[in-house]
Amino acid sequence: MAERKRYSAEEKSAIVLEILQEGKKVSEVAEEHGISPNQILLWKKQALENMAELFRIERRDITAKKEQREISELKSQIAHKDSVIAELADENMGLKKKYFGLKSPK
């Protein structure tokens, strides 16, 4: 029994593109490549169903960049707040020392 031919993703996409871009009939393409027309129709269906995923991948890259920008901004805000808190804590300690230093012991 002859072994089945395995088609790479590139080969499958090229065959489907012959139908979509060049407007060839499925039966013509199937005969040219020695493939069942049903197999080509299945590949076409898979290609069309998964097309939206191509754009989601691109969108994830944009979302990741946006998240990184937001993280950087938040880190900057936290650093600023930390410095303000440290300044207020120093001021508070200075006032406590001054206040308790002036108060007469009982």
C-alpha positions in Angstrom: 0.0 0.0 0.0 1.3 3.4 -1.0 2.1 5.9 1.8 0.0 9.0 2.0 1.6 12.3 1.0 1.8 14.8 3.7 1.5 18.4 2.9 3.2 21.2 4.8 1.3 24.3 6.0 2.9 26.3 3.2 1.8 23.8 0.6 -1.7 23.7 1.9 -2.0 27.5 2.0 -0.6 27.7 -1.6 -3.3 25.3 -2.8 -6.1 27.1 -1.0 -4.8 30.4 -2.4 -5.1 29.0 -5.9 -8.8 28.8 -5.3 -9.2 32.1 -3.4 -6.9 34.4 -5.3 -6.7 32.9 -8.8 -10.4 31.8 -8.8 -9.6 28.3 -9.9 -12.3 25.6 -9.4 -11.7 23.2 -6.6 -12.0 20.3 -9.0 -9.2 21.7 -11.2 -6.9 22.3 -8.3 -7.7 18.8 -6.9 -6.8 17.2 -10.2 -3.6 19.2 -10.6 -2.3 18.2 -7.2 -3.8 14.7 -7.0 -5.8 15.6 -3.9 -9.4 14.9 -3.0 -11.7 17.9 -3.6 -13.1 17.3 -0.1 -9.7 17.6 1.4 -9.1 21.0 -0.3 -12.6 22.2 0.8 -11.6 21.2 4.4 -8.4 23.1 4.2 -10.2 26.1 2.8 -12.8 26.0 5.6 -10.0 25.7 8.2 -8.2 28.7 6.6 -11.3 30.9 6.6 -12.3 29.9 10.2 -8.8 30.6 11.6 -8.2 33.8 9.7 -9.4 36.0 12.6 -6.7 34.5 14.8 -4.0 36.1 12.6 -5.3 39.5 13.6 -5.6 38.6 17.2 -2.0 37.7 17.4 -1.1 41.1 16.0 -3.4 42.7 18.6 -1.7 40.9 21.4 1.5 42.5 20.5 -0.1 45.9 20.7 -1.8 45.1 24.0 1.5 43.9 25.5 3.2 47.2 24.5 0.3 49.1 26.1 0.6 47.0 29.3 4.3 47.6 29.5 3.7 51.4 29.2 1.1 51.3 31.9 3.4 49.3 34.1 6.2 51.8 33.6 3.9 54.7 34.4 2.6 53.0 37.6 6.2 52.2 38.7 7.0 55.9 38.2 4.0 57.0 40.2 4.8 54.5 43.0 8.4 55.8 43.2 7.1 59.4 43.4 4.7 58.5 46.2 7.4 56.6 48.0 9.6 59.7 48.0 6.7 61.9 49.2 6.0 59.4 52.0 9.6 59.3 53.0 9.7 63.2 53.1 6.6 63.3 55.2 7.9 60.6 57.6 11.1 62.6 58.0 9.2 65.8 58.7 6.9 64.0 61.1 9.9 62.5 63.0 11.5 66.0 63.2 8.3 67.5 64.6 8.0 64.7 67.1 11.6 65.3 68.3 11.0 69.0 68.5 7.6 68.6 70.3 8.8 66.0 72.8 12.1 67.8 73.2 10.4 71.0 74.4 7.8 69.3 76.6 8.8 69.3 80.3 9.0 65.9 82.0 6.3 65.1 84.5 
